[in-house]
Structure formats: structure tokens, C-alpha cells
Amino acid sequence: MTPTRMSTLIFVALLTIVASPSWAALTFCNTFGADNTCLGTIIPPPGTETAGHVLAVINANLRPGWLPLTQLVDLVDDDSTNSGFSGTWQSSQTVNFVVAKSSLEFKVFEFMDGATTGMWDTVGINNPTNNSQQQLSHLSFWAFSPADPPTAVPLPAASLLFGSGLLGLLGFAKRKVRPTN
């Protein structure tokens, strides 16, 4: 099993464990191609219908150190005949997850190998009063943070002073231990 596939399984399991049945539901949805998989629909508790709430749950339980890329993404909805229900997006940054918010629910799409373009839809996100499909409110884009390069640890002057003091003590102790003839 690939690490990405394992992360998807962990993601779904954690959302299922974290989500209280009284306020959240995770339902599987359609797949767009081999690398654009919709992981599920999330219904947050009343009064917390923000992407921040849902993404905080995802971030706290899947992988720390995600980078929010919302400000770096150019959304392109080229589906003029079905405006607001589906479309495409593109980004100058590599994206691993896209969260589509519509009404009071969120739909999470995973891009297993990362992507700079993709599709989204609001299928399965329905108005609770009349069960009609809802138009897109907004998209949020997330990526795994790149591995941080190792940082050099500076050797402070105090360490040099301490080291030379130790060498002096060793020399003094060695001189004291020498037997005289």
C-alpha cells in the first residue's frame, strides 16, 4: 500500500472517529480521474459552518504543518452552463487537498500526487429544506508543507571557552597524577 493511499485511509478513519454522529457526516462521492478523489462530505456543528473549523479538524488529526494556499490559487469556473455547481481550478502552487464549501457542508478532494489544476463539484451537498444541490460558496486549497531544510547549529563562544577550560583541567590532573622518580 502506498503512503499516499495509507494517508487517505487514515484521513477517512480519523474523520469518522472525530466526527460526532450528532453533527457530522462523511459520505463518499464521485471520483474525477485517477489522481483527483473526493474523500467525502463534512457537515460541521451548527454555528461553526466555516472552512476554518473543518480544516482545523483535518489539520489536527491527519498531518501537522499543512500550508493554506487559498491566497495563491486562481479559481477558474469554466462550466458556464452549470455555473456554481461544478468547475475547474488552477494554481501556481502544488495542491494536495481542495475543500469546496456549499451551503453548510464541505466536500474534500484529495490530489494524491499533488496537482496544479483540477475539477470540483457540489454533487451531494444539498439544501436541507428542499434537498436541492447547492452552488459553490468558496474553495480552500491545502498542501503538505515541504520538508524543512536542516538548520545549522551555531557553536557559541561560550562552548569554546568551556572546552578550553576542560582541556586545562585534564592537563592539570594529568600532571598531578604523574609519579616522580
Order of alpha helices (4+ residues) and beta strands (2+ residues): alpha-beta-beta-alpha-beta-beta-beta-beta-beta-alpha
